[in-house]
Amino acid sequence: MKVTMITGDGIGKEISQSVMDIIDASGANLTWDIVHAGEAVYEETGSLIPDKVFTSLEQNKVALKAPMTTPIGKGFHSVNVALRKKYDLYANIRPIQSIGTMETLFKQLDLVLFRENTEDLYAGMEEKVTDDEMRSIKIITRDASERIIRRAFEYAQENHRSSVTVVTKANIMKLSDGLFLDIAREIANEFPTIEFKEILVDNMAMQLVIDPYQFDVVVTENLYGDILSDEMAGLIGGLGLVPGGQCWR
């Protein structure tokens, strides 16, 4: 089986080589198609993602991607976001499981976060009104919300999970987050054997550090999911101890 490896930049090159060494040592019968993208490629060629990266992805269908630099407050847009948009990688699935040999804040923790991956504020819809006013547009659609929420419930059912918690800020953003919450309530009715919970994102952040065991499968929007996935990783020792997230099309 041939797999695309996008090496990334910064620590990405070191990490990608280590991952390939580990997988090769496991005896997996994989052939690596190594391609490059990110800041170093951009500085050299003016292209963040060269065409050969897309060619490799479309031929192999399976890829691993190392970390890549995204400038803060200026510069080029995120490579991650560009890939998600192009291939409609709508579900970022992040399992959070304690590793028994590590000394961590919580023991035997087992959570799964489903993060919608294509819209919300991360769609990058921004506009400059004046030099003193900038706006970001939050986009929540029924189609995107339905598929990520349904995927979370299906996962819970298939893996004998007890509950699904939807995270929003629907008390303030009554239209956008309100739509996401309404859809979650609708879909929850189709899965009567799974407990449905709803919680506001600020309360969720607090509850995770007080008692994360009250949660099982969690589903949320793009921005909240990005923040909460890092917080959840911290509960078991840090980002280096959790998978980077599976992206589903």
Secondary structure, 3 states (H helix, E strand, C coil): CEEEEECCCCCHHHHHHHHHHHHHHCCCCCEEEEECCCHHHHHHHCCCCCHHHHHHHHHHCCEEECCCCCCCCCCCCCHHHHHHHHHCCCEEEEEEECCCCCCCCCCCCEEEEEEECCCHHHHCCEEEEECCEEEECCCCCHHHHHHHHHHHHHHHHHCCCCEEEEEECCCCCCCHHHHHHHHHHHHHCCCCCCEEEEEEHHHHHHHHHHCHHHCCEEEECHHHHHHHHHHHHHHCCCHHHCCCCEEEC
